[in-house]
Amino acid sequence: MTETGHYLAKMRATAPLVHNITNFVAMNVMANVQLAVGASPAMVHALPEVAEFALLAGALTVNIGTADTDWAEGMVQAAAVMTRIGRPWVLDPVGVGATRFRQDLCARLLDLRPTVIRANASEILALSGLGGQAHGVDAGDPVEAAETAARALAAQTGGVVAVSGPVDYVTDGRQAFRIANGHPLMPKVTALGCSLNGVIGAFLVGQPPLDATVAALAYYGLAGEIAAQDAKGPGSFAVAFLDALANLTPEALSAGAKVHAA
């Protein structure tokens, strides 16, 4: 793939508007993350306007973490708009294995062919009908356990599947990459995982989905590594992480990305 920093530079030059239908916990953190990376966030979920607003956005992200009946319908309507007009959208099937409501909602969203699915290993296994050992919204399976399911899911949807973990796995069903950037403090700050969806969405605008997703994950993880250097714990890390996202250059990303073909 092209040098990783290329995708960061293009995203910042585009400064895309990203429409996010995410959970209550993530909204503020996610908006700040997207501003730090150079994108323009919009948190719009009201059913009367969600489909209309989707027409304005360069990309959409959908996170089912705190969905209710109206939010679910709005997610489906917004995703349908993006699929119809050929713009990218990201699905985060939070806790899909936990309840029938989440499973039914994700089945509807999968039919709309997300450009990228980003989830932990247990969620990918649940989406693929293979079970998984999730505890609520947390993964109980290693990334490696979901690699075959991720390839099958990518082939089914025609999109990209990213399995998050200590070493991320990203595939479009034909090619696959592992990204080893990141730091153990990242999961200690709530909503950083959810906020990654917005970064992926921003990178997707006008760029190849597989390469853009890999670049977004490497960028996010490398920012975590940089932030951790001076952090004293999760609180100071959260602040330093926003600064690292804003200050990381395309050249530094290309130099620091730990991306390998799988």
Secondary structure, 3 states (H helix, E strand, C coil): CCCHHHHHHHHHHHCCEEEEECCCCCHHHHHHHHHHHCCEEEECCCCCCHHHHHCCCCEEEEECCCCCHHHHHHHHHHHHHHHHHCCCEEEECCCCCCCHHHHHHHHHHHCCCCCEEEEEHHHHHHHCCCCCCCECCECCCCHHHHHHHHHHHHHHHCCEEEEECCCEEEECCCCEEEECCCCCCHHHCCCHHHHHHHHHHHHHCCCCHHHHHHHHHHHHHHHHHHHHCCCCCHHHHHHHHHHHHHHCCHHHHHHHCCEEEC
